[in-house]
Amino acid sequence: MKNINYLINGVLAAAIIILFVLQFSSNKKTKVNASVNTSTEGSLPVAYVNVDSLLQSYNYSKDMTETILKKQENARANVTEKVRKLQSEMQDFQRKIDNNAFLTRERAQQEQERLLNKQKELKALDNRLTNDLMKEQQKLTEQLRDTIVMQLNSFNEEDGRKYQVIFSNTAGDNILIANQAYNITNDIIKYLNKNYSSTK
C-alpha cells in the first residue's frame, strides 16, 4: 500500500514539474512575441487613444485652455478691483460714522444702504461672471470634442485604416491593460496638429 502511495506521489510530482516547465517556456515565448510584434497587422480592427496625452499635446486644446485661463484672470481682476474700491468706501463710511461726519442720521442710513446695494451687485456680478465662464468652458469643450471626433473619422478613412472601434482611455480608467500596438495616441496627435496648423 505504501509503495502505491509513493508511486502516485512521484507521478504527481513529475506532472507538476512538467507543467511548470511548459508554463514558463510558453510565457517566455509570448513575452518575446509581445515585445517584437507591435504592429497591428493581423490584429483586431480596434484601437485606443490616451485622452490625457491627447489634450496635453493637441495644439487646439492648449490654445482653448489658454483662452479660458485669460478670461478667468480678467474676470478675477475685474471683481478684485471692484471689491478693493468697495472696501475703501466702507472704511471711509466707518470713519465718517466714528467722527460724526454725517449731518443727519438719515444721510448716514442712505449711505449705508448704497454701500450694501453695491455689495449685493458685486456678488451678483461675481456669480454672473462665474456662470458665464462655466458656459463658455462647456461650449469650448463641446467644440473640442466635436472636432476630435470629426478628425478621428477622417483619420480612420485615410490609408485604409478602417478601425471598427476606437476607445478613449483616461488615466487607465477604461482600459486596464492593452498591447501598445493598439495605442494610436501619437498618430492621432500628429494628425490633429497637422490639420489644426493648416486651418490656422
Buried (B, 14 or more C-beta within 10 A) or exposed (E): EEEEEEEEEEEEEEEEEEEEEEEEEEEEEEEEEEEEEEEBEEEEEBBBBBBBBBBEBBBBBBEBBEEBEEBBEEBBEEBEEBBEEBEEBBEEBEEBEEEEEBEEEEEBEEBBEEBEEBBEEBEEBBEEBBEEBEEBBEEBEEEBEEBBEEBBEEBBEEEEBEBEEBBBBBEEEEBEEBEEBBBBBEEBBEBBBEBBEEEE
